[in-house]
Amino acid sequence: MDGTLAGKAVREAFAEVDLLDRATAAAHKRARALSPTLDAETRRRRLYGFLARRGYDHGVCMQATNAALADDSGDDDTP
């Protein structure tokens, strides 16, 4: 019984990581498509909504949105 329970826990943990990876990839792609003239709050709100409409839960939406915007803002700072 313990082996089955442990296997299930491992599968669920990997599924969550894969889910976050997919959401982050989708957020990065969508962030590139957003207009650069939008303010930061609007970009955040639109990315979050985009992910939420695709069924991701709040935590995944927040993490993926933050990752996409952090990477996006890092690209804009380079000369």
N, C-alpha and C positions, 0 to 999 in steps of 0.2 A: 504494500500500500504506500509506503513512504517513497519508493522509487517512482511510482506513478504520480504522486503528488509533487515530488521534486521536479519531475520532467514537465509537468504542467506549468509549474511556476517559472521554469526556465523558458519555455515556449512563450508564455505571456510576457515575460520581460523582453525577449527579443522582438516580439510583435510590437510592443510599445516603442522600442527604439526605431524599428522600421517605419512605424507610423509617423514618428517625429521627423525622420529623415525625408520621407515623402512629402510631408507638409512643408518642411523647410525648403525643399527643392521647388515646390509649387510657389511658395512665397517669393523666393528669389526670382523665379521666372516672371511672376506677376509684377514684382517691384521694378524690374527693368522695363516693363510695358507701361507703367504709370508715368504721367506727365511730370517732367522735372520741375515744373513751375508750381506744383502743389506744395503746400506747407507740410511740415513734419506730422502734425496731428492728423491731417486729412489722409496722408499716405498710410499712417498707422491704422486709422479707422477703416480704410478701404481694403488693406491687406487682411486685417482681422476678419472683416465681413466676408471677403472672398473665401477664406478658409472655413469659416463657420458655416457658410452655405453649402460647403462640400462635406459637412458632417463631422469635422474635427471638433473635439471638445475644447473647452476654454483654455486649459493648461497648454495643450498642444498649439492652439492658435496663438497664444501669447508668446511661447518660446520661439515658434517659427517666425512670427512677425518681428520679434526683437532681433533674432539672428539675421533676417533679411535686411532690416533697416540698419543694423550695425555695420554689416558688410557694405551696404550701399553707401552709407555716409563715409566710410573709410575710403571708398573709391573717389568720391568727390573732393577729398582733401588733398589728393596728390596733385602736384603741379604738372 
